[in-house]
Amino acid sequence: MIRKILLLNFISLLLTVSSAHAYIDPGSGSIILQALIAALAAGTVFIKIYWHKLLVLLGIRKKTEIDNKQNLDNKKDS
C-alpha cells in the first residue's frame, strides 16, 4: 500500500510542470557549446591516434610492418 502511494506521488511529481525562474545568459551558453565542441574534437583525435592499437589489442587486426619496424627502432634506442 505504501509503495503504491509513493509510486503515485513520484509519478505526479514528474508530470507536474513548474517554472524554474532560471536564466542562462549567452556567455554561459557559448561556454557550454565550446566545451561540447572541444570534447568532440578531443574524442575524435583520441580515436584517430589509438584506433589501430585498439584493434591490434583486441585481435581484430594484425600488426603491420610499420608497427614491427617501430618496435625494432624502439628496442635499438633502449
Beta strands, then each sheet from edge to edge (+ up, - down):
end
